[in-house]
Amino acid sequence: MAYSAEVIRLARQRLESEKADRESQYRQRLQEAYNQVPRIREIDLQLRKTMTVAAQAAFLKGEDAQTAMEQVMKANLQLQQERQTLIKRHFAPGFLDEDPVCSRCSGSGYVGSTMCQCLQERCRQEQQKLIDRLTAGNERFSAFRLDYYPEETDPRYGVSPRRLMERNFQICKEYADTFGEKSGNLLFVGNTGLGKTFLSACIAAEVAEKGFSVAYESAPRLFERLGKDQFAGDEQTHAETAQYKDCDLLILDDLGTEMTNQFTVAALYSLVNDRLLSGKSTVISTNLNVDEIAQRYSPQIASRLRGCYRGLTFLGEDIRVVKNRGL
């Protein structure tokens, strides 16, 4: 999962905080044990001394080294047995057990060079929080309402907007439910206020919840960040924009609302093409149809969107207007 640098930073920060909390709690319990049973403190001091003696014995040779090590091990074992007896006698089971935040990586977040499951889970949770903040946090498929769309046939298209949107909804939900490495790409086309952003946010939330890495960005914000990286970027900016190419799912919302220039066209072509070549899935929403995309950006971009994206047309009346009428 190619999580963004920000998501990983937040997840590691949280893991380190949890690790520190557990260590602090253990120290508090240990101090309580020392206060109640001073002999436990004495034993711990003696155990540390035996470790020093063991280190010194390692420099000896022959029988002297073996004899010294055997004596250290015997003394160490006796002390540990006495310590366990005292703890069992005076405290509840598990009172002085060290409880690492993760038994696999001891809270480091990595097993060798591989990200541990504990850090992966916290990345998933932090990514979900970021997406909820970007999308207001209430975009879920269960909240989608078909009654906002007219049931009467639209004479321009010969189809009922409600029936069309019911089909779009089912396609989007199935896309999110079955998301994987080869899920493909979606292109939402339609006027403002017809639910494109809502459904793309629903997809983002559900796919992120499954543990896939998701980058959700509006077109103006995405091209602003890419431009900053291109012309005045540092390592942090580069790490932040790398997610657009590497994440499992990129959702680019409101394409066509950004200021279009030569850089924007080149950046969009590179982004679309690179993700297609790497088999990464992308969802794009726009008020432009494919012909308008060809005119505004390039025929090459339009060709890739037409040939490699599943197009969903959104019809109906601006939902904000419908809500204001109290329907």
N, C-alpha and C positions, 0 to 999 in steps of 0.2 A: 504494500500500500504506500503510494507516494504522497504522504502527508506534507502539507506546507511547513516551512520553517517555523512559522508562528504557532501552528498547532502543536508541533513537536516541542517547542519552547514552553508552551503553557502546560503540556502534559508532563514534561520533565520537572518543571517547577512544582507542579502539584504532587508528583511522586516523591520528590525530595522533601516537601513539606510534610507529607504523611510519614515518611521514614523518620524525620526529625521528631515528630510528635510521638511516635512509638518509642524511640530511644529515650526521649524525655520522660515518658511514663514509666519506662523500665528503671531509669535512674531514681525516680521518686520512690518506686516500690523497693528498690535495693536500699535506699537510705532509710526507709521505714523498717526494713529488716535489720539493718545495722543498729538502729536505735532500740529495737525491741530485743534483739539477740546479739549483743556485741561480739560473741564468739564467731559469728559469721564473717564479720569484718576481719577478725584476726586470721581466719582461715584463708580469706581471699588474699590478704597480704602475704601469707606463707606460700600460697599457690604461685603468686608472682615471683617470689624468691626462688621457688623450685625451677621455674622456667629459666631464670638467670643461671642457676647451677647447671641445668641441662645444656645451655648454650656453651658454658665453660667446658663441660665434659666432652663436648664435640671436638675440642682441640687436643684432647688426650689421645694416646695411642695404646693399642694392644689391650691387655686384660684390665689395665687401669681405667680405660675408657668404658669398657663393658660393665665393670663393677660399679663405677660412678653412675652410669646411666640406669642400671637396675635399681640402685638405691633411690635415685630421683623418682623413677616410675612408681616404686613402692610407696614412697612418702606421698607422692601426688595422689595416688589411688586412695590411700587412707584418708587424706584430707577431703577429697571429693565425697567419699562415703559418709564421713562425719557431717559434711555440709548438707547433703541430701537428707540425712536423718533429722537434723535440726529444722530444716525447712518443712519437712513433712509433719513434724511434731507441732510447729508453732503457726503454720500458715495453711491457707486453703490450697487445694491442688492447682498447680499452674501459676501460683502467685509470682514466682521468680523465673518463670520460663520466658526466654527471649522470643518474641513473636515478630519475626521480620515481615516487612510489608509484602515481600514476595519470597517464597522459598527457593525459587529457581535462580533468581539473579541477586537476591539479598537487597533489593531496592535500587540497584544500579540502573535498571532499565534495559540492560543488554546481557545476552549470554554469548560471550565472545564478541563477534562483530554483528550478531543478529539481534534485532530488536525483540525484547522479551514480550510475552503475551500481556504482562501487566501494563507495560508502557503502550502497547498497541490498543488496549482497552481504554486507557486514559486519553489517547489520541482520538479515538472514536468519540468519546464523550465530549472532549473539548471542541472537536470539529462540529458536533451537533449543536453545541452552544453558540458557536460562531454563526452557523447557518440560521439558527433561530433568531439571532440578533439581526441578521441581514434581511430576513424574510418576515419579521414581526413575530415569528414563533407560533402562529396559529394556522399556517397553511398545511392542512392535512386532507387527504382524499375524502375523509368522512365529512368534511365541512363543505364539500363542493355541492352546489345547488343547481339542478337543471331547470328549476322553475323560473330562473332569471332569463331564460332564452325562449323566444317565441316559438310556439308549436306550429304556427301557420307557415306554409311553404313560402320561401323567399323567391319571388318571381325572377330575380336576376340569376339565381343559381339552380332553381328548380328543386330545392331541398328544404326541409324544415330545419332551422337552426338548432332546435332542441334535439332532434334526432341525430344531426351531425355532431353536436357537442357530446351527446351520450356515447357515440362511437369514439370520439377523441378521448373522452374520459377513460373508457375501457382500455384503449391503446396505451395511454399514459400509465394507468395503474398496473397493467400487465408488464410494461417496460420496467417499472420500479420493482414489482414483485419478483421478477425473474432476472434482475440485473446481474450481468457477469462480464467476463472479458470480451465477449463477442456480441454485445447487445446492440451495437450499431448506433445510429444517430437520428435525431428528430429535428425537424424544422417547423416551428410554429409561425404561421403567417395569418395576420388579421389586424383589424383596426384596434385602436386603443380601447381598453376597458372591457375586453371580451374574455379575460381569464387566462391569457397566455402566461403572465408572470405567476399567477396563482398556481397553475398546474406544474409549471417548471419548479416552483418552490416545493410543491408536494413531492415531486420526484427527488429533488435534492435531499429533503428531510428523510425520506424512506431509504434511499440508497446509502446515505451517510450512517443511518442507524444500523444498517447491515454490516458496517465496518469498512466500506469502500471509501477511498479518499475522493472528496468532492470539492471543486472550486466553483463557487457561485458568485458571479460578478456582473454588474451592469456594463454595457459597452463603453460609456464614457469613462467609468472608473478603470476598466481593464486597459484601455488604450492610453490613459493617463499614466498608469503604472509602467506599462511597456515603454512608453516614451521616456520616462524618467530613467529607466534601466538602460535604455539605448544611449542616451546622451549625457547622463550624469550619474550613472549607477555605481553603487558600491556593492560589496559582497552581500550585505543584508537585502538590498533591493533585488539583486539578482536571485537570491534564494527565494524571495517572495514571489517573483514572477515566474520562476521555474515551475511552480505548481500548475500553471496554465497548460504547459506542455506535458507534464508527467502524471497529473492526477488521473484516477480511474474514470471520473466523469467531470467534464467541464460544462457548466451551464452559463451561456452568454445571453444575458437578457437585454432587450430593447436595442438590438442592433439597428443602426440608422439614426439614433438620437445623438450620437457623438459628432464632433466636428470632423468631417472627413477631409483628409489631405493625402499627400503622397505617402507619408509614413503610415497612416492608418490603413491604406489599401495594402501596402507591402506587409504590414504586421498581420492583418487579417488573413491574407493569402498564406503566409508562413504558418500561422497557427492552425488553420483549417487543414492545410496540406500535411503538416507534420503529424497531426493527430490521426489523420487518415492512414498515413504510412505506418504508424506505430500501432494501429488497431485500437486506439483509445476512443471512447464514446464521448459524443458532444451533443448537447441540446441547445439550439439557438432559437430565440424568439425575436420577431421583427414585425414592424408595420409595413414593410416593403414586400412586394411579390418578387419572384425570381427575376423577372424582366427588369424591374426597378433596381434590383441588386446588381445586375449586369451593368446597368448604366451608371450607377453610383460608385461601384467598386471596379469590377472587371468581369468580362465574360468567363475568364478562367475560374474565378471564385463562384460565379453563378452556376457554371457547369458542374463543379464539384458538389455544390449544395443540391442541385437538381438530380444528379446521378447517384450520390452516396448518402443522402439523407431521406428519411421518410417524411414527406410533407403532410402537415395537418393544417387545414384551413379552419379558422375561427370565424363564425358568423353570429350575428345578433345585434343587440342594442347595448350601448355602453352600460355596464352593470351599475356604475356609480349613479347614472341618471335614473335607472330603474329603482335603485334603493331610495333615492331622494323622493320618488313618487310614492314610496311606501308600499311597493309591490313585493 
